[in-house]
Amino acid sequence: MTRERLGIQESLCEKAIEVMLCEKALELSGTLTMLGVLASQGGAVVGVEGVVRKIKHGLSKF
């Protein structure tokens, strides 16, 4: 492969990774928002451990 073609492929891979990270960030943001809504509506106590567990679970999918 030519250097130019490798550069294009590398650039495409970087963009794909950026898109996936953005998708995961949005997904995680939605999860945290949902936890906040549940906590405020039901008066439930959402511990830090639960939030951290959700974050780790979301990142482990990636």
QUIGI-V221144 format. One record per residue. RES is the residue in one letter. SS is DSSP state (helix for helix, strand for strand, loop for the rest). PHI is phi in whole degrees, 0 to 359 (* if undefined). D_CENTER is the distance of its C-alpha to the mean C-alpha in whole Angstrom. Layout:
BEGIN
{{RES,SS,PHI,D_CENTER} {RES,SS,PHI,D_CENTER}}
END
This chain:
BEGIN
{{M,loop,*,34} {T,loop,280,34} {R,helix,300,32} {E,helix,298,32} {R,helix,294,30} {L,helix,297,28} {G,helix,297,27} {I,helix,294,26} {Q,helix,297,24} {E,helix,297,22} {S,helix,297,21} {L,helix,296,20} {C,helix,297,18} {E,helix,299,16} {K,helix,296,16} {A,helix,298,14} {I,helix,295,12} {E,helix,301,11} {V,helix,297,10} {M,helix,296,8} {L,helix,295,6} {C,helix,296,6} {E,helix,299,6} {K,helix,294,2} {A,helix,296,3} {L,helix,295,6} {E,helix,299,6} {L,helix,294,5} {S,helix,300,8} {G,helix,297,10} {T,helix,297,10} {L,helix,293,11} {T,helix,297,13} {M,helix,299,15} {L,helix,297,15} {G,helix,296,17} {V,helix,296,19} {L,helix,299,20} {A,helix,294,21} {S,helix,285,23} {Q,helix,283,25} {G,helix,268,26} {G,loop,68,26} {A,loop,286,24} {V,loop,263,23} {V,loop,261,20} {G,loop,284,20} {V,helix,299,18} {E,helix,300,18} {G,helix,296,16} {V,helix,293,13} {V,helix,298,13} {R,helix,299,13} {K,helix,297,10} {I,helix,296,8} {K,helix,298,10} {H,helix,296,10} {G,helix,297,6} {L,helix,286,6} {S,helix,291,9} {K,helix,294,9} {F,loop,282,8}}
END
